Amino acid sequence: MSRIGRAPVKVPSKVTVSVDKDIIVKGPKGELSMPLSNQVGIDINTSDNIIQFTALNNSPQAKKLHGTYRSSVANMIKGVTEGFERKLELQGVGYRGQVQGKSLILNVGYSHQITIPAPEGINLAVEANTKVTVNGIDKQLVGQVAANIRATRPPEPYKGKGVRYEGEYVRKKAGKTGK
């Protein structure tokens, strides 16, 4: 049994959780839903603002998804109350970003600009032309958009130029030595 899956999830008073064929979480920042598989064998009990997950059998599928469902629901509750945020830094001469409408335009050393449209539910912001902030209520979507932005120009190991997460350390290589 999963230790994470056995831990109960506390539901704040501002949040409503309904379990049917889907788990639907509604809060002050929005609404999220996650489909449930009826073949997994996980029971979900909601009572007194606490959600408890129980694996009904010891099948490999139930063991795999026991903690996953619990973590996903906890992240959904945190998302609709607080939201999630990822910050990225642009490092390099002439590297800058700007928000135009609902899309992010990056100049990161290519001969052309890179345009990244923001999916529904994601807010993009740029501070001081080099700091990009990705906000949203869905943790997976926020992380995926941040990873897509970073993938446009990952940090290179010789000079450290590129798009990196805030606080990410890039180990630099020595490069060639002269004769």
Residue pairs with C-beta under 8 A, 6 or more apart in sequence:
1 55
1 63
1 66
2 55
2 63
2 66
2 67
2 70
3 67
4 67
4 70
4 71
5 53
5 55
5 66
5 67
5 68
5 69
5 70
6 53
7 70
8 50
8 51
8 52
9 50
9 51
9 52
9 53
9 70
9 73
9 74
9 77
10 49
10 50
11 17
11 46
11 49
11 50
11 51
11 77
12 27
12 49
12 77
12 81
13 49
14 27
14 28
14 81
15 25
15 26
15 27
15 77
15 80
15 81
16 25
16 26
16 27
17 23
17 24
17 25
17 26
17 46
17 51
17 73
17 77
18 24
19 36
19 44
19 46
21 35
21 36
21 38
22 33
22 34
22 35
22 36
23 33
23 34
23 36
23 44
23 73
23 76
24 31
24 32
24 33
25 31
25 32
25 33
25 73
25 76
25 77
25 79
25 80
26 80
27 77
27 79
27 80
27 81
28 80
28 81
29 79
29 80
29 81
29 82
29 83
29 137
30 79
30 80
30 121
30 137
31 80
32 76
32 79
32 80
32 137
32 138
34 72
34 73
34 76
36 44
36 69
37 65
39 61
40 61
40 62
40 65
41 55
41 56
41 57
41 59
41 61
41 62
42 53
42 54
42 55
42 56
42 62
42 65
42 66
42 69
43 53
43 54
43 55
43 56
44 51
44 52
44 53
44 54
44 69
45 51
45 52
45 54
46 52
51 73
53 66
53 69
53 70
53 73
55 62
55 63
55 66
56 62
75 139
78 84
78 139
79 136
79 137
79 138
79 139
80 137
83 135
83 136
83 137
84 135
84 136
84 137
84 138
84 139
84 142
84 143
85 133
85 134
85 135
85 142
86 133
86 134
86 142
86 143
86 145
86 146
86 165
87 131
87 132
87 133
87 134
87 165
87 166
88 131
88 132
88 133
88 134
88 146
88 149
88 150
88 163
88 164
88 165
88 166
89 130
89 131
89 132
89 163
89 164
89 165
89 166
90 96
90 97
90 106
90 108
90 129
90 130
90 131
90 132
90 163
91 130
91 155
91 160
91 161
91 162
91 163
91 164
92 108
92 109
92 153
92 159
92 161
92 162
93 161
94 107
94 109
95 106
95 107
95 108
95 109
95 130
95 153
95 161
95 163
96 106
96 107
96 129
96 130
97 104
97 105
97 106
97 107
97 126
97 129
97 130
97 132
98 104
98 105
98 126
98 129
99 105
99 124
99 125
99 126
102 117
102 118
102 124
103 115
103 116
103 117
103 118
103 124
104 115
104 116
104 118
104 124
104 126
104 132
104 149
105 113
105 114
105 115
105 116
106 113
106 114
106 115
106 116
106 149
106 152
106 153
106 163
107 113
107 114
108 114
108 152
108 153
108 162
108 163
109 153
109 161
110 153
114 152
116 124
116 145
116 148
116 149
116 152
118 124
118 145
119 141
119 145
121 136
121 137
121 138
121 141
122 134
122 135
122 136
122 141
122 142
122 145
123 134
123 135
123 136
124 132
124 133
124 134
124 135
124 145
125 132
125 133
125 135
126 132
126 133
127 133
131 166
132 149
132 163
134 142
134 145
134 146
134 149
135 142
136 142
136 145
146 165
149 163
150 163
150 164
150 165
152 163
153 161
153 162
153 163
154 162
154 163
154 164
155 161
155 162
155 163
155 164
155 168
155 170
156 162
157 170
157 171
157 172
157 173
158 172
158 173
158 175
159 172
160 170
160 172
162 170
164 170
